[in-house]
Every structure is written in structure tokens, then in C-alpha cells.
Amino acid sequence: MKVAITGATGFVGSYLVKRLQAEGDRTIILTRNTDHANRVFPKSAFPNVEIVAYNPHQSGDWQKVISGCDGVVNLAGAPIGEGRWTAERKQEIINSRKIGTQKLVEAIANAEKKPSVLVNASAIGYYGTSETAAYQESSPPGDDFLAQVCIAWEAEAQKVKDLGVRLAILRFGVVLGMGGAIAKMLPVFKLFAGGTIGTGKQWFSWIEVDDLVNLIVAALKQPEIEGVYNATAPNPVRMADFCHALGDVLHRPSWLPVPAFALELLMGDAAMVVLEGQKVLPKRTLESGFTYKYPDLKPALKSFLS
């Protein structure tokens, strides 16, 4: 299979490229920084990888490489949880997803030989936040900023269906692995200063990175996988339980709470990513026959921390 990927040098993308390389698939990496991509994926270790420079906000020659690909995976987007959400930052977060997806769909539309599938990332922020509600793929969207981001992102991806291309939208939960959110929490816990974040009552909907990559590959290669799927483990937990489990796996205490106001001072509106949450259940994902390697939290944490 020949697959074009945006966001390939990121946390999830790098795991995906390694998986496709191991399976003998050809990968085209669309990247704004070719030097960095060449360091992450040296030709000696990744002979089936081709690196192509692109600007996700502009049409260009990069769009021609989409022709002849069997599938496209769109993971690109400005990080949600880094920095304060100023008006300028919010616009960057939206544009990086909306315009980037728009240009990718444009490339598919212009391709002489179109890919058969677009696997497009989204996020469980689509549903808004709640301490009491449970959400599945058919649940309506929320009305906060993250929901607006996801709605705009998914709307651009939906246009690919008019081109006769299968679309799978995966709404990511918090991805657990050596990177992402865990990478920011580990130093605190290792210094014996970890603890419950905020009230601890907020839901934490997560997925282990290997399971996420398996789901992406399944969406690429199984034609029956179409529509929206929650990329979360079937057993979400409360934040307090997550922090206690992380402390146990690291053999560190988790007694020192991180108050909400401290996180808000540091991150501004972006603190809602961890201070608020939602209980998201992967109903359609389970119905598709997808099997989780790590359905429960502690084994998932031990898979990369032990």
C-alpha cells in the first residue's frame, strides 16, 4: 500500500510510519520541515519512506504526490495544549486543521488517480465537556472552542465523500505513550510531586498509542470502516484514578494535588484540556470488530513505562 501522511513527524505519526514500514508499505511524508523529517526517518532505517516538502495552507506541487496513493492519513494540526489560548493562537489552531484539510481534499480532487480512503484525525473535544454525560459517536457536538475546532475540521474532511473517496474520521482521546501528554506529566511524578489534577472528578478518556495506530491501519486497509469512530479505550477513568494509576506504575506517590488555578495561570483557557473532561465510549469502534490490545489503564501504562 502507498500512503501519504501529514503530521508524520509528530507523536502519533512517527509510530504510524514505523508500523507501515514494518508492514512493507510505502509512505510519503508531507512535511514543512524536511531536515527534521530526514533526521526522524533516515533513509537507512526507512527505505520505503519518501519525504516531500509542503505548505499546508497553500496549493502547490506537493499536491501532485497524492495521485497514485492508495490512502491518505491527515494528522496535522497546531498543538492544542501548548501555550495560552489568545485570539491569535485560537485562530492558528483552527486554521491549521481547517485550511490544511481543505488543501489536502483539493489535492485529492485534482489527483489523476485518487486514493481510495482518507483517514482524518479529529478529537473527542467534539462533544464538549461533562462530569455526568457519556458520549458515543452519534452524540451531538458541544459548543465550546474545542468543539468548534473539531466541527470545522471534520466539515472539510467530509467534502472528500463527494469525490467518491471513503472517509474515516477518528476522534482521538488522550494518547498514552512515550510522548504527548504523558511526557509532560512524567517529570513531575518522577520528582515525587505528582498528584490529582483539578478536582479529580473529571473524566479521562484515553487510548494507548499502539491501539491508536492499529485503528488507523485498520481504517486504511478495511473498506468497511467508514464514518466516525471514537479512538478511545472502552474503559475511561476519572482523573484521580488515572493519576493514582500513573503513580503506582512509576512507584511514586500521587498525593500532591495540582490545583486548577495553578494550571489556569500557566495555560490560560488551554487548561480546560485537562481540568474538564468527557466520558467517551467507542461504540462504533467496538461494533466494527476492532480488538483493543490495552482496554484497561494500568496495563496500557505499563506497556511503555515498566
N, C-alpha and C positions, 0 to 999 in steps of 0.2 A: 504494500500500500504506500502511496505517496501522499504525505500530509504537510500542509502549510500551517505554521503556528505563530501567532502573535503572543507576546508575553512569555516567550520560551525561556528567557534567562532568569525569570522570577522563581520564587519558591516552588510553586506547583509545576510551572512549565519545565523546570530543569529535571524534575522527577519524571515528567511525561516523556521528554526527549530520550532519557536513559531507557525507559521502558520500550519505546518504539525502536530504538537502536538495538536492544536485546532481542526484539522480535523480528529483526531484519527489515523493518520498514524504512523507507526513505523519508527524510524530514527536511523541509525548507523552513528556516527560521527567519522571520521578518523582524528586524530589529533596528532601532535608532542608533545603536552603538555597536558597530561591527567589531571594533577592537575588543570590547568587553565580551561579546559573544564568542569570539575566537579563543579567548582565554578560558571561558567556561566550557566550551566544546571544541577542544583541539582536534585537528583532523586525524592525528594518530590514534586517538581513542574513539572518535566518532566519524568513521569513514563515510557513513551514509547521510551525513548532515551537510546541507548547503546553507550558507549564510548570506542573506540579501538585505541590503540597507533599504529602509523605508521611512517615510514620514506619515504617521497615522492620520494626520489632519489634511493631507494633500493627495490628489491624484498624481500618478507618476508611472515610470517604467516598472516599478516594483509590482504593480498590479498584474503585469503580464505573466508573472510566475504562477499565478493561480490557475491558469489554463493548464489542463493536464493533471492537476492534483485530484486525488480520489476523495480527499476530505480536507476541511479547514477547521482549526480549533482557535477560537478567539478568547484569549485570556488577558489581553492588555487593558490597562487602566491605572490611573494615578492612585497611589496607596490611600486607603480610606483613613487609617488610624494614625497617620503621621502629621503632626503639626496642628495648629488651631484652624478651625473652620471659619476663616474670614470669608467675606463675599467673593473675593478673588479666588481663594482656594476652593470654595464650593463650585464655582464655575469651571475650574480646572478639572475637578473630579467628574463632573457631568460631561464636559466636552471630551475628555479623554476616552470615555466609553461611547457616547452618542456619535460623535463625529468619526472616531476610529472604526466603529462598527459600520457606519454609513459608507465609508470608503472601502471597507472590505466587501460589503454587499455589492457596491458598484463594480469592484474588480470581478466578482463572480458573474455579474450581469454581462460584463464585456468579454468574459472568457470564451474562447472558441470551443473549448472542451470543458464544460462546467464540472465542478466536483459534485459528488452525489449527496454530500452531507456537510452542514455547518454545525459544529458543536460550540455553542456560545455560553460563556460564563455569565452568571448573574449572582445574586446573593439573597440570603434569607431576610435581609433588610427590607425586601419587597413587602413583607407582611406587617411592618410596624412592630411595636413592642407591647408586651403584656406579661404580667406575672400569673395570670389565670387562664388565658385562652390557649388553645392548641391549634396549630395551623398545619394544613396539608396543601398539596399543590393546587387544589381548587379554591382555596381561601382567597378572599378579595385583598387588594393591596392596602397598605396603610397610607397615611397622609403626611408623614414626616419627610425630612430631607432625603434620608437613605431610600425610602420607598420611591420618591420622585426620581432618584438616580436610576433605580432598577427598572422602573416603568419606562423611562426614556431609552435605556439600554436595550431592553427586550423589544421595544417597539421597532427599533431599527433592525434588529435581527429578524423579526417576523416577516420583513419585506422579502427575504430570500425565498419564502414559500411561493411567491408569485412567479419565481423563476424555475419552478419545478424541482427545487432542491430541498431535501429533507432537513428539518431543523430540530435539534435537541438543545433545549435550554436547561442548564444545570444551575440551580440556586445553591451556592456554596454556603455551608455553615463555617464555623471557625475550624481551620485546617490544623491538625495536630501533626507535628513532625519537627525535624531539626531546622527550624526556620519559622517565619511568620510570628504569630502571637506568642508562642512558647519561647522563642528566642529572647523576647523582651522580658519575660517573667522569670526565666531561669536564674539570671544573676541575683535577683532579689531573694529567691528561695535558697540559693546556694550560700548566701551570706546570713542564713538563719533569720531573715527578716520578712519572709513570705507570710501571707495570710489572706483571709477573705477580702474580696474587693467589693466595696459598697455594702449594701445590706446583706448580700449573700443569698437573697431570696430570688434574684433574677435567674431566669432560665439560661442555660448554656448549651446551645445546640452545636455539635461538633462532628468532625469526621476525620479519621486517620488518613494521612496523605496517600498511603498505598491503596486504600479503598477508593479514594477520590480518583486516583489515576486509573484504577481498574474500571471505574464507572465511565470515565472519559473514553477509554479504549473501547468499552462495550458500546457506547453511543456512536463511535466512529464505525464500528465493524458489524453491528447488528441492525439491519434495516428496520426491524420492528420497533426500535427505540426512537420515538418521535414525540415532540411536545415538551412539556415542562416536567422536570424531575427535581425533587429536593435532594441535594447532595449532602445529606446529614446522616449520622448513625441513627439507628432505630431507638436508642436509649439516651435521650438528652438528660442532663442533670442540672440541679441548682448550682449556682456559682460557688456556694460554700462547700458543696460536695466535691466539685472539681478541684478547688484549692486544697482541700484535705487529701484528696487522692494524689495530687501532684506532690504534696509534701511527703506522703507516705512512700511514694516511688523513689523520691530523691533522698529519703531518710533524713528529712529536715522537718522542723516544726512548722506549723502554719497557724500560729497563734496571734500574730501581729496584724490586726485589720488595717486595710488601706482605706481611709475614709473617702467618701465621694468628693468632698470639697477639694481635697488634695489633688485628685485626678483631674477635676474640672479646672483647677488653677493651671495645671500643666498642659492639658489638652484642649480646653475650651469645650465647644459643642461636640468634638470628636470623642469625648469621654463616654458619650451615650453608647458607643460600640460595646463597652464592657459593663457600664453601670446599668443599662437597661438590656432586656433580652427578650427572647421569644421561644416558646416550646414548639419546635418544628418537627413534624413526623414525615418520614419518607414513604408515604402511602403508595404512590405510583412506582417508585423505585423498587419497593418490595414486590409489588404486583408484577413487575417486569421479569421477575425471577432472579434479580441481582442478589448475589450472596456476599455478605459482609465478612471480611476476614477478622475485623475488630468491631463487633457490635457493642461491646462494653468498654467503659472508660479505662479501667486500670490496665487491662492487657494492651490497650492501644498506647497508653503512656509508656509501659514497659518495653514496647516494641522498639522504641528509639532512645529511651533513657536508661535502660538497665545496663 
